[in-house]
Amino acid sequence: MCQMDTLCSLYTDVLACRSPAKNYALFLLERYLQLKIKAVRAGKPIELKIVEDFINCCKHYGVKVMSPKNG
């Protein structure tokens, strides 16, 4: 397993082991970081300029963005 695969796996494990984000901004930041790691791992770093870019990247890389209360 390459370093990027290991990093992505460890980050996912850390998110799974900790308590849920206490606010929506932190929740979105966690998802954004996960999205960036997946994009770099795929060899296509992302650049987000508007909210729609974030939503489209989440859809493309399979990152679910739901409210912590509903997720």
N, CA, C and O atoms as a CHARMM CRD file, in Angstrom:
* protein
*
  284
    1    1 MET  N      0.86000  -1.17700   0.00000 PROA 1      0.00000
    2    1 MET  CA     0.00000   0.00000   0.00000 PROA 1      0.00000
    3    1 MET  C      0.90200   1.23400   0.00000 PROA 1      0.00000
    4    1 MET  O      1.83300   1.32900   0.80000 PROA 1      0.00000
    5    2 CYS  N      0.62300   2.16800  -0.89200 PROA 2      0.00000
    6    2 CYS  CA     1.45400   3.36800  -0.96900 PROA 2      0.00000
    7    2 CYS  C      1.12500   4.31900   0.17700 PROA 2      0.00000
    8    2 CYS  O      0.13400   4.13900   0.88500 PROA 2      0.00000
    9    3 GLN  N      1.95700   5.31900   0.34700 PROA 3      0.00000
   10    3 GLN  CA     1.77700   6.25800   1.45300 PROA 3      0.00000
   11    3 GLN  C      0.43000   6.97600   1.38700 PROA 3      0.00000
   12    3 GLN  O     -0.21000   7.17800   2.41900 PROA 3      0.00000
   13    4 MET  N     -0.00600   7.36100   0.19500 PROA 4      0.00000
   14    4 MET  CA    -1.27100   8.06900   0.07500 PROA 4      0.00000
   15    4 MET  C     -2.43600   7.16900   0.45900 PROA 4      0.00000
   16    4 MET  O     -3.37700   7.62500   1.10900 PROA 4      0.00000
   17    5 ASP  N     -2.39000   5.91300   0.07400 PROA 5      0.00000
   18    5 ASP  CA    -3.43500   4.96900   0.47300 PROA 5      0.00000
   19    5 ASP  C     -3.46000   4.81000   1.98700 PROA 5      0.00000
   20    5 ASP  O     -4.52600   4.77300   2.60100 PROA 5      0.00000
   21    6 THR  N     -2.27800   4.71700   2.58100 PROA 6      0.00000
   22    6 THR  CA    -2.17400   4.58800   4.03300 PROA 6      0.00000
   23    6 THR  C     -2.73300   5.82000   4.72500 PROA 6      0.00000
   24    6 THR  O     -3.47800   5.70400   5.69800 PROA 6      0.00000
   25    7 LEU  N     -2.37800   6.99600   4.22900 PROA 7      0.00000
   26    7 LEU  CA    -2.86600   8.25100   4.79900 PROA 7      0.00000
   27    7 LEU  C     -4.38700   8.33900   4.71200 PROA 7      0.00000
   28    7 LEU  O     -5.04800   8.69700   5.68700 PROA 7      0.00000
   29    8 CYS  N     -4.93000   8.01900   3.56600 PROA 8      0.00000
   30    8 CYS  CA    -6.38200   8.07200   3.38100 PROA 8      0.00000
   31    8 CYS  C     -7.07600   7.09500   4.32100 PROA 8      0.00000
   32    8 CYS  O     -8.09500   7.43000   4.92600 PROA 8      0.00000
   33    9 SER  N     -6.54000   5.91500   4.44200 PROA 9      0.00000
   34    9 SER  CA    -7.11300   4.89900   5.32100 PROA 9      0.00000
   35    9 SER  C     -7.05800   5.34400   6.78400 PROA 9      0.00000
   36    9 SER  O     -8.03300   5.18200   7.51800 PROA 9      0.00000
   37   10 LEU  N     -5.93700   5.89800   7.20300 PROA 10     0.00000
   38   10 LEU  CA    -5.79500   6.36300   8.58500 PROA 10     0.00000
   39   10 LEU  C     -6.75200   7.50800   8.89000 PROA 10     0.00000
   40   10 LEU  O     -7.35600   7.54300   9.96200 PROA 10     0.00000
   41   11 TYR  N     -6.89100   8.43100   7.96800 PROA 11     0.00000
   42   11 TYR  CA    -7.79400   9.56400   8.18300 PROA 11     0.00000
   43   11 TYR  C     -9.23000   9.07000   8.31600 PROA 11     0.00000
   44   11 TYR  O     -9.96700   9.53700   9.18400 PROA 11     0.00000
   45   12 THR  N     -9.62900   8.13900   7.47400 PROA 12     0.00000
   46   12 THR  CA   -10.97100   7.56200   7.55500 PROA 12     0.00000
   47   12 THR  C    -11.17400   6.85400   8.88600 PROA 12     0.00000
   48   12 THR  O    -12.23800   6.96600   9.49400 PROA 12     0.00000
   49   13 ASP  N    -10.15500   6.12000   9.34300 PROA 13     0.00000
   50   13 ASP  CA   -10.23900   5.44200  10.64400 PROA 13     0.00000
   51   13 ASP  C    -10.38700   6.43400  11.78900 PROA 13     0.00000
   52   13 ASP  O    -11.16300   6.20500  12.71700 PROA 13     0.00000
   53   14 VAL  N     -9.64200   7.53700  11.72600 PROA 14     0.00000
   54   14 VAL  CA    -9.72400   8.56000  12.77300 PROA 14     0.00000
   55   14 VAL  C    -11.12400   9.15600  12.81400 PROA 14     0.00000
   56   14 VAL  O    -11.68700   9.33400  13.89300 PROA 14     0.00000
   57   15 LEU  N    -11.68900   9.46400  11.65600 PROA 15     0.00000
   58   15 LEU  CA   -13.04200  10.01200  11.62600 PROA 15     0.00000
   59   15 LEU  C    -14.05700   9.03000  12.18900 PROA 15     0.00000
   60   15 LEU  O    -15.01200   9.43500  12.85300 PROA 15     0.00000
   61   16 ALA  N    -13.86000   7.75600  11.93200 PROA 16     0.00000
   62   16 ALA  CA   -14.80400   6.74300  12.39900 PROA 16     0.00000
   63   16 ALA  C    -14.72500   6.54900  13.91600 PROA 16     0.00000
   64   16 ALA  O    -15.71400   6.16400  14.53900 PROA 16     0.00000
   65   17 CYS  N    -13.57300   6.81000  14.50800 PROA 17     0.00000
   66   17 CYS  CA   -13.37200   6.54900  15.93300 PROA 17     0.00000
   67   17 CYS  C    -13.72800   7.71700  16.84400 PROA 17     0.00000
   68   17 CYS  O    -13.93200   7.52000  18.04200 PROA 17     0.00000
   69   18 ARG  N    -13.80300   8.88800  16.31900 PROA 18     0.00000
   70   18 ARG  CA   -14.05400  10.05500  17.16500 PROA 18     0.00000
   71   18 ARG  C    -15.53800  10.36700  17.23100 PROA 18     0.00000
   72   18 ARG  O    -16.33600   9.86500  16.43900 PROA 18     0.00000
   73   19 SER  N    -15.88300  11.19300  18.18000 PROA 19     0.00000
   74   19 SER  CA   -17.28500  11.59000  18.30700 PROA 19     0.00000
   75   19 SER  C    -17.65100  12.48600  17.12600 PROA 19     0.00000
   76   19 SER  O    -16.77600  13.11600  16.53400 PROA 19     0.00000
   77   20 PRO  N    -18.93100  12.54600  16.78200 PROA 20     0.00000
   78   20 PRO  CA   -19.35500  13.38300  15.65200 PROA 20     0.00000
   79   20 PRO  C    -19.02000  14.84800  15.88000 PROA 20     0.00000
   80   20 PRO  O    -18.92100  15.30900  17.01600 PROA 20     0.00000
   81   21 ALA  N    -18.84900  15.56900  14.78100 PROA 21     0.00000
   82   21 ALA  CA   -18.56800  17.00200  14.85000 PROA 21     0.00000
   83   21 ALA  C    -19.66400  17.71000  15.62400 PROA 21     0.00000
   84   21 ALA  O    -20.84300  17.38300  15.49300 PROA 21     0.00000
   85   22 LYS  N    -19.26900  18.67100  16.42200 PROA 22     0.00000
   86   22 LYS  CA   -20.21700  19.39100  17.27700 PROA 22     0.00000
   87   22 LYS  C    -20.98000  20.48300  16.52800 PROA 22     0.00000
   88   22 LYS  O    -22.02200  20.94800  16.98900 PROA 22     0.00000
   89   23 ASN  N    -20.45400  20.89000  15.36900 PROA 23     0.00000
   90   23 ASN  CA   -21.16200  21.89700  14.58700 PROA 23     0.00000
   91   23 ASN  C    -21.00100  21.59100  13.10600 PROA 23     0.00000
   92   23 ASN  O    -20.11100  20.83800  12.70900 PROA 23     0.00000
   93   24 TYR  N    -21.85600  22.17300  12.30500 PROA 24     0.00000
   94   24 TYR  CA   -21.89300  21.85400  10.88100 PROA 24     0.00000
   95   24 TYR  C    -20.63400  22.31800  10.15300 PROA 24     0.00000
   96   24 TYR  O    -20.18700  21.65500   9.21600 PROA 24     0.00000
   97   25 ALA  N    -20.05600  23.44400  10.56700 PROA 25     0.00000
   98   25 ALA  CA   -18.84500  23.94300   9.92300 PROA 25     0.00000
   99   25 ALA  C    -17.69500  22.94800  10.07900 PROA 25     0.00000
  100   25 ALA  O    -16.96500  22.68600   9.12300 PROA 25     0.00000
  101   26 LEU  N    -17.53600  22.40100  11.27000 PROA 26     0.00000
  102   26 LEU  CA   -16.49100  21.40800  11.50300 PROA 26     0.00000
  103   26 LEU  C    -16.76900  20.13400  10.70800 PROA 26     0.00000
  104   26 LEU  O    -15.85300  19.53100  10.14900 PROA 26     0.00000
  105   27 PHE  N    -18.02700  19.73200  10.66200 PROA 27     0.00000
  106   27 PHE  CA   -18.42200  18.56500   9.88800 PROA 27     0.00000
  107   27 PHE  C    -18.04800  18.73900   8.41400 PROA 27     0.00000
  108   27 PHE  O    -17.48800  17.83000   7.80100 PROA 27     0.00000
  109   28 LEU  N    -18.35900  19.91200   7.84800 PROA 28     0.00000
  110   28 LEU  CA   -18.02500  20.16100   6.44700 PROA 28     0.00000
  111   28 LEU  C    -16.52200  20.22000   6.23000 PROA 28     0.00000
  112   28 LEU  O    -16.03100  19.76100   5.19800 PROA 28     0.00000
  113   29 LEU  N    -15.78900  20.77200   7.17600 PROA 29     0.00000
  114   29 LEU  CA   -14.33900  20.82000   7.06600 PROA 29     0.00000
  115   29 LEU  C    -13.75800  19.41200   7.02800 PROA 29     0.00000
  116   29 LEU  O    -12.85600  19.13600   6.23700 PROA 29     0.00000
  117   30 GLU  N    -14.26400  18.52600   7.86900 PROA 30     0.00000
  118   30 GLU  CA   -13.80100  17.13400   7.85600 PROA 30     0.00000
  119   30 GLU  C    -14.07100  16.48700   6.50600 PROA 30     0.00000
  120   30 GLU  O    -13.21400  15.78600   5.96800 PROA 30     0.00000
  121   31 ARG  N    -15.24800  16.71600   5.96300 PROA 31     0.00000
  122   31 ARG  CA   -15.58700  16.14100   4.66100 PROA 31     0.00000
  123   31 ARG  C    -14.72600  16.73900   3.56200 PROA 31     0.00000
  124   31 ARG  O    -14.31500  16.03600   2.63900 PROA 31     0.00000
  125   32 TYR  N    -14.45100  18.03800   3.65700 PROA 32     0.00000
  126   32 TYR  CA   -13.59900  18.70200   2.67700 PROA 32     0.00000
  127   32 TYR  C    -12.19300  18.10200   2.68300 PROA 32     0.00000
  128   32 TYR  O    -11.62000  17.85400   1.62200 PROA 32     0.00000
  129   33 LEU  N    -11.64400  17.87100   3.86000 PROA 33     0.00000
  130   33 LEU  CA   -10.31300  17.27400   3.95100 PROA 33     0.00000
  131   33 LEU  C    -10.31000  15.85200   3.38600 PROA 33     0.00000
  132   33 LEU  O     -9.37800  15.44800   2.69100 PROA 33     0.00000
  133   34 GLN  N    -11.35600  15.11300   3.69200 PROA 34     0.00000
  134   34 GLN  CA   -11.46600  13.75900   3.14600 PROA 34     0.00000
  135   34 GLN  C    -11.55300  13.81600   1.62100 PROA 34     0.00000
  136   34 GLN  O    -10.93700  13.00300   0.93300 PROA 34     0.00000
  137   35 LEU  N    -12.30100  14.75200   1.10500 PROA 35     0.00000
  138   35 LEU  CA   -12.43800  14.93300  -0.33300 PROA 35     0.00000
  139   35 LEU  C    -11.10200  15.28100  -0.97800 PROA 35     0.00000
  140   35 LEU  O    -10.75900  14.73100  -2.02400 PROA 35     0.00000
  141   36 LYS  N    -10.34400  16.19100  -0.36400 PROA 36     0.00000
  142   36 LYS  CA    -9.04200  16.57500  -0.90500 PROA 36     0.00000
  143   36 LYS  C     -8.09000  15.38700  -0.95300 PROA 36     0.00000
  144   36 LYS  O     -7.35800  15.22000  -1.92900 PROA 36     0.00000
  145   37 ILE  N     -8.09000  14.56100   0.08700 PROA 37     0.00000
  146   37 ILE  CA    -7.22100  13.39100   0.11400 PROA 37     0.00000
  147   37 ILE  C     -7.59900  12.43200  -1.00100 PROA 37     0.00000
  148   37 ILE  O     -6.72600  11.91700  -1.69900 PROA 37     0.00000
  149   38 LYS  N     -8.90000  12.18600  -1.17500 PROA 38     0.00000
  150   38 LYS  CA    -9.34600  11.28700  -2.24300 PROA 38     0.00000
  151   38 LYS  C     -8.95900  11.81900  -3.61900 PROA 38     0.00000
  152   38 LYS  O     -8.55700  11.05300  -4.49400 PROA 38     0.00000
  153   39 ALA  N     -9.08100  13.12500  -3.80900 PROA 39     0.00000
  154   39 ALA  CA    -8.75300  13.72300  -5.09700 PROA 39     0.00000
  155   39 ALA  C     -7.25500  13.61800  -5.39200 PROA 39     0.00000
  156   39 ALA  O     -6.86400  13.28000  -6.50900 PROA 39     0.00000
  157   40 VAL  N     -6.43100  13.90300  -4.40800 PROA 40     0.00000
  158   40 VAL  CA    -4.97800  13.78900  -4.59800 PROA 40     0.00000
  159   40 VAL  C     -4.60400  12.33800  -4.85800 PROA 40     0.00000
  160   40 VAL  O     -3.76000  12.04700  -5.70500 PROA 40     0.00000
  161   41 ARG  N     -5.22900  11.44400  -4.13500 PROA 41     0.00000
  162   41 ARG  CA    -4.98700  10.01000  -4.31700 PROA 41     0.00000
  163   41 ARG  C     -5.33200   9.57300  -5.74000 PROA 41     0.00000
  164   41 ARG  O     -4.66300   8.71000  -6.30900 PROA 41     0.00000
  165   42 ALA  N     -6.37300  10.17000  -6.30600 PROA 42     0.00000
  166   42 ALA  CA    -6.78500   9.85100  -7.67300 PROA 42     0.00000
  167   42 ALA  C     -5.94000  10.58900  -8.71200 PROA 42     0.00000
  168   42 ALA  O     -6.10300  10.38100  -9.91400 PROA 42     0.00000
  169   43 GLY  N     -5.03500  11.45300  -8.24100 PROA 43     0.00000
  170   43 GLY  CA    -4.16400  12.18100  -9.15500 PROA 43     0.00000
  171   43 GLY  C     -4.80300  13.40200  -9.77600 PROA 43     0.00000
  172   43 GLY  O     -4.31800  13.91500 -10.78500 PROA 43     0.00000
  173   44 LYS  N     -5.88900  13.87400  -9.18200 PROA 44     0.00000
  174   44 LYS  CA    -6.60400  15.03900  -9.70500 PROA 44     0.00000
  175   44 LYS  C     -6.90500  16.01400  -8.57700 PROA 44     0.00000
  176   44 LYS  O     -8.04400  16.08100  -8.11700 PROA 44     0.00000
  177   45 PRO  N     -5.90700  16.77500  -8.11800 PROA 45     0.00000
  178   45 PRO  CA    -6.15500  17.73600  -7.03200 PROA 45     0.00000
  179   45 PRO  C     -7.31600  18.65500  -7.39400 PROA 45     0.00000
  180   45 PRO  O     -7.49500  19.01200  -8.55800 PROA 45     0.00000
  181   46 ILE  N     -8.09500  19.03200  -6.39900 PROA 46     0.00000
  182   46 ILE  CA    -9.28700  19.84100  -6.63600 PROA 46     0.00000
  183   46 ILE  C     -9.05200  21.29700  -6.29400 PROA 46     0.00000
  184   46 ILE  O     -8.20200  21.63800  -5.47100 PROA 46     0.00000
  185   47 GLU  N     -9.82400  22.14000  -6.94500 PROA 47     0.00000
  186   47 GLU  CA    -9.82000  23.56100  -6.63700 PROA 47     0.00000
  187   47 GLU  C    -11.27700  23.98200  -6.51100 PROA 47     0.00000
  188   47 GLU  O    -12.05300  23.86500  -7.45900 PROA 47     0.00000
  189   48 LEU  N    -11.63200  24.46200  -5.35200 PROA 48     0.00000
  190   48 LEU  CA   -13.00900  24.86200  -5.10900 PROA 48     0.00000
  191   48 LEU  C    -13.11000  26.37300  -5.05500 PROA 48     0.00000
  192   48 LEU  O    -12.37800  27.03200  -4.31800 PROA 48     0.00000
  193   49 LYS  N    -14.02700  26.91600  -5.84600 PROA 49     0.00000
  194   49 LYS  CA   -14.22700  28.36200  -5.85400 PROA 49     0.00000
  195   49 LYS  C    -15.60900  28.74200  -5.35000 PROA 49     0.00000
  196   49 LYS  O    -15.79300  29.80300  -4.75400 PROA 49     0.00000
  197   50 ILE  N    -16.57400  27.87200  -5.59100 PROA 50     0.00000
  198   50 ILE  CA   -17.94000  28.15500  -5.17600 PROA 50     0.00000
  199   50 ILE  C    -18.53600  26.90700  -4.52900 PROA 50     0.00000
  200   50 ILE  O    -17.98000  25.81600  -4.65000 PROA 50     0.00000
  201   51 VAL  N    -19.65100  27.06900  -3.85100 PROA 51     0.00000
  202   51 VAL  CA   -20.29600  25.96400  -3.13700 PROA 51     0.00000
  203   51 VAL  C    -20.61200  24.81000  -4.08700 PROA 51     0.00000
  204   51 VAL  O    -20.45300  23.64700  -3.71700 PROA 51     0.00000
  205   52 GLU  N    -21.04800  25.11300  -5.28400 PROA 52     0.00000
  206   52 GLU  CA   -21.39600  24.06400  -6.23600 PROA 52     0.00000
  207   52 GLU  C    -20.19300  23.18000  -6.56400 PROA 52     0.00000
  208   52 GLU  O    -20.35400  21.98200  -6.80000 PROA 52     0.00000
  209   53 ASP  N    -18.99000  23.75900  -6.58100 PROA 53     0.00000
  210   53 ASP  CA   -17.77600  22.96500  -6.80700 PROA 53     0.00000
  211   53 ASP  C    -17.62000  21.91500  -5.71600 PROA 53     0.00000
  212   53 ASP  O    -17.28700  20.76300  -5.99400 PROA 53     0.00000
  213   54 PHE  N    -17.86300  22.31900  -4.47300 PROA 54     0.00000
  214   54 PHE  CA   -17.75900  21.39500  -3.34500 PROA 54     0.00000
  215   54 PHE  C    -18.77600  20.26600  -3.47700 PROA 54     0.00000
  216   54 PHE  O    -18.43700  19.09600  -3.30100 PROA 54     0.00000
  217   55 ILE  N    -20.01100  20.61400  -3.78500 PROA 55     0.00000
  218   55 ILE  CA   -21.06500  19.61300  -3.92000 PROA 55     0.00000
  219   55 ILE  C    -20.76600  18.65500  -5.06500 PROA 55     0.00000
  220   55 ILE  O    -20.93400  17.44500  -4.91700 PROA 55     0.00000
  221   56 ASN  N    -20.32900  19.17800  -6.19700 PROA 56     0.00000
  222   56 ASN  CA   -20.00500  18.32300  -7.34000 PROA 56     0.00000
  223   56 ASN  C    -18.83800  17.39000  -7.04900 PROA 56     0.00000
  224   56 ASN  O    -18.84900  16.23100  -7.46400 PROA 56     0.00000
  225   57 CYS  N    -17.83700  17.88600  -6.34200 PROA 57     0.00000
  226   57 CYS  CA   -16.70000  17.03100  -5.98300 PROA 57     0.00000
  227   57 CYS  C    -17.14300  15.93500  -5.01700 PROA 57     0.00000
  228   57 CYS  O    -16.70300  14.79100  -5.12700 PROA 57     0.00000
  229   58 CYS  N    -18.00500  16.28400  -4.08000 PROA 58     0.00000
  230   58 CYS  CA   -18.52100  15.27200  -3.15800 PROA 58     0.00000
  231   58 CYS  C    -19.25000  14.17700  -3.91600 PROA 58     0.00000
  232   58 CYS  O    -19.07400  12.99400  -3.62500 PROA 58     0.00000
  233   59 LYS  N    -20.05300  14.55600  -4.86800 PROA 59     0.00000
  234   59 LYS  CA   -20.77500  13.57000  -5.67700 PROA 59     0.00000
  235   59 LYS  C    -19.79600  12.71200  -6.47200 PROA 59     0.00000
  236   59 LYS  O    -19.95000  11.49300  -6.53500 PROA 59     0.00000
  237   60 HSD  N    -18.79400  13.34100  -7.07900 PROA 60     0.00000
  238   60 HSD  CA   -17.83000  12.62700  -7.91500 PROA 60     0.00000
  239   60 HSD  C    -17.01100  11.61600  -7.11100 PROA 60     0.00000
  240   60 HSD  O    -16.79500  10.49200  -7.56200 PROA 60     0.00000
  241   61 TYR  N    -16.56000  12.01400  -5.92900 PROA 61     0.00000
  242   61 TYR  CA   -15.69800  11.15000  -5.12800 PROA 61     0.00000
  243   61 TYR  C    -16.45500  10.33200  -4.08900 PROA 61     0.00000
  244   61 TYR  O    -15.83800   9.63300  -3.28500 PROA 61     0.00000
  245   62 GLY  N    -17.77000  10.40800  -4.09500 PROA 62     0.00000
  246   62 GLY  CA   -18.57900   9.57900  -3.20700 PROA 62     0.00000
  247   62 GLY  C    -18.51500   9.96700  -1.74800 PROA 62     0.00000
  248   62 GLY  O    -18.61400   9.10300  -0.87700 PROA 62     0.00000
  249   63 VAL  N    -18.35300  11.25300  -1.45700 PROA 63     0.00000
  250   63 VAL  CA   -18.33800  11.72400  -0.07200 PROA 63     0.00000
  251   63 VAL  C    -19.73100  12.23400   0.25100 PROA 63     0.00000
  252   63 VAL  O    -20.23200  13.14500  -0.40800 PROA 63     0.00000
  253   64 LYS  N    -20.35300  11.65500   1.25400 PROA 64     0.00000
  254   64 LYS  CA   -21.69400  12.07200   1.63700 PROA 64     0.00000
  255   64 LYS  C    -21.60900  13.31000   2.52300 PROA 64     0.00000
  256   64 LYS  O    -20.83100  13.35200   3.47700 PROA 64     0.00000
  257   65 VAL  N    -22.40100  14.29700   2.20400 PROA 65     0.00000
  258   65 VAL  CA   -22.45600  15.52300   3.00200 PROA 65     0.00000
  259   65 VAL  C    -23.87600  15.66200   3.50700 PROA 65     0.00000
  260   65 VAL  O    -24.77300  16.10400   2.79000 PROA 65     0.00000
  261   66 MET  N    -24.06300  15.26900   4.77100 PROA 66     0.00000
  262   66 MET  CA   -25.37000  15.35800   5.40400 PROA 66     0.00000
  263   66 MET  C    -25.19100  16.06000   6.74600 PROA 66     0.00000
  264   66 MET  O    -24.09100  16.11100   7.29500 PROA 66     0.00000
  265   67 SER  N    -26.24000  16.57400   7.23700 PROA 67     0.00000
  266   67 SER  CA   -26.20300  17.22000   8.53700 PROA 67     0.00000
  267   67 SER  C    -25.80000  16.19100   9.59100 PROA 67     0.00000
  268   67 SER  O    -26.28000  15.05800   9.55200 PROA 67     0.00000
  269   68 PRO  N    -24.91300  16.56600  10.54700 PROA 68     0.00000
  270   68 PRO  CA   -24.53100  15.62200  11.59800 PROA 68     0.00000
  271   68 PRO  C    -25.73600  15.08400  12.36200 PROA 68     0.00000
  272   68 PRO  O    -25.69600  13.95600  12.85400 PROA 68     0.00000
  273   69 LYS  N    -26.79500  15.86200  12.47000 PROA 69     0.00000
  274   69 LYS  CA   -27.99000  15.40600  13.17800 PROA 69     0.00000
  275   69 LYS  C    -28.74200  14.34300  12.39400 PROA 69     0.00000
  276   69 LYS  O    -29.40800  13.48500  12.97300 PROA 69     0.00000
  277   70 ASN  N    -28.62800  14.40700  11.04800 PROA 70     0.00000
  278   70 ASN  CA   -29.36000  13.46600  10.19700 PROA 70     0.00000
  279   70 ASN  C    -28.50100  12.31400   9.71300 PROA 70     0.00000
  280   70 ASN  O    -29.02200  11.32200   9.20300 PROA 70     0.00000
  281   71 GLY  N    -27.19100  12.43500   9.86700 PROA 71     0.00000
  282   71 GLY  CA   -26.29300  11.44500   9.30900 PROA 71     0.00000
  283   71 GLY  C    -25.89000  10.43100  10.28600 PROA 71     0.00000
  284   71 GLY  O    -25.12700   9.52300   9.95500 PROA 71     0.00000
